[in-house]
Amino acid sequence: MGLFFMVIGGLFVYMGNDAKNMITDELVTQNITLGADAVEFGETPGEAVRDARTADIKSKIITLHTEGKHGVWSAQDRNS
């Protein structure tokens, strides 16, 4: 029984690493970079988004623009 759980645990670790690698590869392929607002989060503008840390910062920048500075996106003027 213990061997079974060790094998399943190993499989879960492998699958988790595979998913992380797939996401990292996709981020690099899309060539997304951090904008000027990255300075507010302690990062360099223009840095490539390649991992969870930089993706989280990009998410915070998007939130800052959609909710923080300009209000909720659905309330923004569409004609500007």
Number of C-alpha atoms within 10 A of each C-alpha: 5 7 8 9 10 11 11 12 12 12 12 12 12 12 12 12 12 12 12 14 13 11 15 16 13 12 18 14 10 11 11 16 19 20 16 12 18 19 11 11 12 9 15 15 14 12 14 17 20 19 15 13 10 19 18 12 19 20 13 16 19 14 16 14 15 16 13 12 9 13 13 12 12 9 10 11 8 7 4 4
